[in-house]
Amino acid sequence: MTPVPPRRPAPRLLLCLLALGAFLLGVGEPRLTAQGGGPAWLAPYRETVTRLTRAATADDFAWQRLAELTDTYGSRLSGSENYARAAAWAVETMRKDGLEAHTEEVLVPRWERGFESAEIVDPPRHAIVVAGLGGTVPTPAGGLEADVLVVETFEELRARAAEARGRIVLFNAPFVNYTETVSYRTSGARAAALYGASAVLVRSVGPMGLRTVHTGTVNYVPDATAIPAAAISAEDANRIARLTARGRRVRIRLVLENQPLPDVPSVNVVGELRGREHPEQVVLLGGHLDSWDAGTGASDDAVGCIVTWEALRLMRRLGLQPRRTVRVVLWANEENGLRGGVAYAAAHAAEAKDHVFALESDSGVFWPATLGFSGSNAARLQVRDIVSLLAPLGFGEPIIGGGGADIGPIAQAGNAPTMAYIGDAAKFFPIHHTPADTVDRIAPEDVSRAAAAIAALSWVIAEMPERFAR
């Protein structure tokens, strides 16, 4: 028997099958590819993207600027002198870069850390590494002393409510991830106060470190009892938990001389490269300039400020003027109030609809990093194509979900797609909100790679003939 050759599909059927296959692969429709790979529509941008990425990765300029910011101005708590000095430096330096720069006023909360100590006084005396949570009320003059009640969850606290009165409640919740675990820091004092606790201690919200302690905000409810709140290291929390599990009484002396103070004026720092055809349309980038006072806030979030600012500096240095305005905002008060993002959205409410895209870098830049995206399916397909240009830098497709606390208010008002630069969480959270958050832990090549990726993305979106999809 002579074998019969397989029948080829009719041309129309073949096209249908190709289209169906493309849809199932998630690309929506078959697209022509340019020579060298990737969608053909990106061809006009490839050369410029290559120039930007080469310029960003040619040296350690961005890392050196990050070191200058954190070494010279240190921690930058909202309302502090350090923050004001850093903001003034940023405006002056942006202008030297050839950018238009100004400040926009923000009223921010002010809180000052004073003397702090914690000590186990029974059994044998043992000093505990402690950091008052941001916004905490102080202990009574001279401190307070009480036995400890250890719980792991809010549910366990409710079940043992009768034991909480007059005691220091310790939430010894192991770190799962930031989103799940941070609720013990923000809400633990409120929960413990309901049952008459005298103070609350929270196991540091982060992986086990080197007895490092992670600070962060505690939230109180107006007209409800506010009790002192502090974080302690995971090692100290575990020791206390082991002692109480053996039936031992653990008594702690806690001193927090912190000061909640009246609101003070501060600023967002705004720099931009004006668009040549549509200056009213804005591609928004940024990170937050404020930090906690424990370290120098290098990863959280000085580096986010630098890598987004660097995108504009690189364009200016290469003589590029995009079709739309590219704007960077160094936000105030992300850490303990989010007032910088809210103030920006209020000041720019009339042009919210003209914000075509927003990207925030507030998760460090440790490699391997990813890009997260939130927006419509049409916008997702566009951004996936653009990110394909970053393959030489090591980036894969963007993940679903990306934005930021500061860009959120204006993006929501203007229905703008949002993106996040997300550094490796396994390297970020061990130093998050701790004295270990310094520039020494950040590799220059990670800073350069982040700056290159953000510059390339923002250039293409700002330069496209048609506005980026909503």
N, C-alpha and C positions, 0 to 999 in steps of 0.2 A: 504494500500500500504506500502510495506516495503521500508524504505528510502535506497537510494543507497549511499554507502560511497563515499566521494570525491576521485577523481582519483589523485594519486600522480604522479608528473612529472617524466619522465624517468631520470636516473642519469645524462646523458649528458646535458639534458635540465636544470636540477636543477643547475648544475655547471655554465651553461651559465647565468641563472637568478641571481645567486649569484655574478658572476663577473660583470654583468650589474648594480646590486644594489650597489656594492662597487664603481664602476666608478662614478655613479650618486652622491654618497656621497662624492666624491672628493678624494678617496684614491688610485684610479688608478687600483688596483688589490687586491684581498683578500690576507691577510697576516696572518700567524699564530701568535698567541699571547702567550707571556710567562706567566708562572704562576704569578698571581698578577696583570695582565693587561699590555697592551702595546705591541708593536712589539717585536717578539722574538729576532731579531738581536741586541737589546739593552741589552740583559741579561748580557753579559760580563762587561758592564760598570756600572751597577746599584750599586754595592757595593762601587765603588770608588766615584761615584757621591754622594752617601749618606754620605761618609766620608767628602767630600769637603763641602757639604752644612752644615753638622753638625759643622765642624770646623769654617766655616764662620759666623754662627749664634750663636755660643757658647758665644760670648762676644762682646764688643763694640770696639775691636781693630781698625777696619777700620775707625770708626767715630773719635776715638782719634787721628789717624794719619791725618785725614782730618782737625781736629781742630789744630793740630800742624802746618800743612802747612799754613793754613789761618791766624792763630794767629801770627805766627812768621814772615811770609814773606808778609802778607797783600795783597794788590792789586798788580797785576803783569802785568802792561802794557808793550807791546812790547818795547824792547830796554831799559827798566828801570833797575835800580840797584836791585830793588826787584825781578824782573824776574831772573836776573843773580844769585842772592843768592838762590832763590828757586830751580833753575836748578842744582846748585852745591850740594845742600842738597839732592835732589832726586837721583843723581848719587851715592853719598856716601851711602845713606840709602839703595838703591837697592843692592849695593855690600854687605852691612851688612846682607841683607836678603838672600844672597847666589846666587844672580843673576849676570850674566854678564851684565855690564852696561858701556855705553859710550855716548858721545855727538856727534852730527853731525851739522856742521855749517849752519846757515841760515842768510841771509842778510835781515833785517827787517826795516820797516819804523819807524820813531820815531816822536812822537808828545807829547808835554807837556802842561798840563792844567795850566793856570795861574789864576789870579783874574777874577771872573765873577760876574756880577750882572744884574738884570733886575728890572725895576720899572715902574708901571703906574704913570705918572706924571699929567695926566688930563683924567678923573675926579680925585677925591681925591687920594692922593698918596697911593700906595699899592705895597709893595715888592712882587716880583714874584719869586717862586722857579725855578731856571734855571740851566741847565748844557749844556755847549758847546758840540756839536756833535764831535765825534772823527775825527780829521783831519781838523776841521774848520779853516778858516783863521780868524785872529783877527779883531775886529772893529778898526776904526781909533783911534789914540791916544786920550784918553779922552772919548771914546765911541761915540755912535750916538743916535740921537733922531728923531723919526718919528711917524706919525699916522699909525694905524694898519688897514690892510685889512684882514678880516676873510673869509676864504673859506673852504669848506669841501672836495672838490675833485679837481683833475687836470682840469677836464672839466669846473668846475665853475671858476677856475682861468683864463682859456682861454676866457671864456665868459665875464670876467670882466677885461681883460688885460689892458684896458685904465686907470683903477683905480690904477694899481699896481705901476706905476713909482714913485720912491722916497719913497715908503712906506715900512713898515715891513709887510710881508705877514705871516699870521698865518694859518697853515693847522690844522683845528680842526676836524680831521677825527676820529670818534669813533672807538675803537678797535673792529675789527671783528675777525681776527685771525692774527698771526704774518706774515704769508706769504703775505696776502693781504694788511695789513696795513703798513708794514715796508717800502714800496716804497715811502711813504711821507717823511720818515726820510732820505733815501738814495738819493732820486732824487728831493726832494722839492726845494733845493737851486738852482739846475740847472734850474728847471722850472721857479721859481720866477725871477731869473736873466735875463731870456729871455725877460721879460717885464719891466725891469728896476727897480726892487725892490732893496731896500738898504740892506735888511737882511731878514732872514726867521726864524720863530719860528714854531716848530712842537709839537702838542699835544703828550705827551708821548705814546710810542707804548707799550701798556699794559692795563690791566683792571684798573678801578678806584682803587687807593690805599689810602694811608693816606697822600695825597699831596706829594707823592714820584715822583721823576723825573727820567726818563729812558734815559740814554745816548746811544750811538751807532754811527756807521760810517755814515758820509756824503760823497757822491761821487761827485767829480767835473770832468769836461771834460777838457782835455788839450787845451790851447789857447782860452778858453772861460772865461768870467767873473766869478770869484768866490766871492760869498758874504758870510758874517758871518751867521752861522747856529747854532741854539741851540734848546734844548727841554725844555718844561715847563710842569708843572703838569696838569693833566686833569681838576682839579678844577679851576686852574687859566685860562686855555683855555676856559672853559665853562663860566666863569664870563665875560671874554672879549667878547665872542660871544653874551651873553645876553645883554650886554651894547650896542654893535653895532646894534643888532637887534631892540633895542628901539630907534635907531637914534642918540645915543650918540657918540661923537668923543672920541676915546681912543688913547692916545699918550703914547709911551713907550720910556724909555731911556735904552739902552742896552750897556753893557761893557763886552767884551771878550778879555782877554789878553793871548790868547793861542799861542803856538809856533810850527808850523810845522818845523821839523829839518831834516838834512840829514840822510840817511839810516845808520844803525849801525850793526855790527855783533852780532848774537845771536845764539841759539842752539836749536835743538830738543834733548830731552833726550830719549835714547833707552835702554831698559832692556830686557833680554831674558833668557829663559830656553831652552837650546839646545836640539834638538831632538836626540834620540838614534839611529834611523835607517835612517831617512830622514832629517838631519839637514838643508838641502838646501830648504826644503818646509816649508813655514811660515804661521802660523795662527796669524793674526795681530789684536791687540787690541789697544785701546787708547782713550784719551781725550786731550783737549788742556790746556796747563799749563798757558798760558797768560790769562789775564782778563782785564776788564775795571777798571778804577781807582776809581769808585764811592764807592763800597763796598770792600769785600775781595774775591769776585768771588767764593764763596763756592759752589753754585749750578752750576755756569757757569764760569769755568768748573772744579774746583778743585776736586769735587766729582767724575766726570768722570775719571779723572786721577787716583784717589785712588782706585775706584772699579775695574778698569781694571788691574792696577798694583797688586791689592790684589789677583787676580786670579793666577798670577804666584807665589806670595809669599806663598799662600796656598798649591800649588802643591809642592813647594820646602820644605815647612815645613812638609808635609806628606811623603816626600821621593819619590815623583812621578817624573819620567822622561818620558815625552810623546814620541811617535814615531816621531812626527814632532816638529819643533821649535815653541814655543809660544813666541811671541814678543809683548811687550808693547811700544808704543811711546807716550811720553808726548809732544804734538805738540806746536811749537811756532807760534805766530802771526795769530791765527784763527780769532780773533776779527776784526782786521783792515788790512787784507791783504791776508790771506790764504797762506802765503809764506812757512810755515812749511810743509804743505802737498805737495806743489809743489816741494819743495827742496828734500823731501824724495823720491818722485816719480822719480826725475831726478837722484838722487844718487843711486837708486836701480833699474834703468830701465832694466839693464841686467837680473835681476832675477824677474822681474814683473810677469812672467808666473808662477813662483814658489810660489806666494802668493795664497794660496788655499782658503782663507776665511778672511774677515775683519769685525770687529765690532767696532763701535764708540758709546761712551756714552757722549752725549752733550745736553741732554734735562732734566737734573736733575734726581733724583731718587725717587721723591715723589710717594707714593703709593696711589691709584692703578697704577702700571706701566704696560706697554705692551712691547712686542718685535716686531719690524718691520723687514721684510725680503725682499730683492730684489735678484732675481736670476732665474734660469731656473725652469721649473716644477719639474724636477728630484731632483734638490737641495731643492726646497720648500718642497717636500715630506719628504726628509731626515731630514731637520731641524724641520719640524713639529713633526716627531717621537722623535727627541732629546728633544724638548721642553716638550714633554709629561712627561719626567723625572722630570720636574720642577713643576708638579701639587701640590706636598706637600707645595711648596712655594707660591701657589696661582696663578700661571700663566696659562692662557688659550692658545689657538693656536696663533701663531704669525700672525700679520696683514700684509697685502700686502704693501710693500714700506718701505724700511729701509736702511740707509747708513749714510753718514756724509761728511761734507765738507773736512775734513782732509784725510780720507781714500779714497775719491773719485778719486783723480788722479792716485794712484797706482792700485786701483781696476779696474778702466777703462782700464789702460794699460795692466793689466794681466787678464782681463775678470773674475775677482773673484766675487763670491757672497758676498753680504754685508748685515749687520744687524745693527740695532740701538736699544739701550736701551732707552725707552721713558717714562719719568716720567709724572705724572699727570700735564697736561698743566694748569689746573685751579689753581694749587698751585705754578707752576713755573713762569708763566708770571707776576704775581703781583710784584715779586721782581727782575725780569730779568733786568740786567744792572742798578740796583739802589743801593743806600747805604744800603738797607735792605737785600742784598744778603750776609748773614753771616751764619756761621755754626749753630747758635742758632735755625734756622728755619728748620733744617734737623734732622729727627728722627734717632737715632742710628740703629734702626731695619730696616729702609729703606736702609741705607748704607750696612748693613750686607746682606740683601736679594738680593740686586743688585750684590754684590760681589759673593754670592753663585751661582746665576744664570749664571753669566758670566764665573765663574770658571768651572761649570759643562758643559756648552756649549762648551767652548774652549777645555776642556779636551777630550771630546768625539770626536770632529772633528780632534784634533791633534793625537788621538790614533787609529782611525779607520784603519783597514788593508788597505783598498782601499782609494784613495784620494777622498775627498768630491766632489760631483758632481758639474760641472760647469753649 
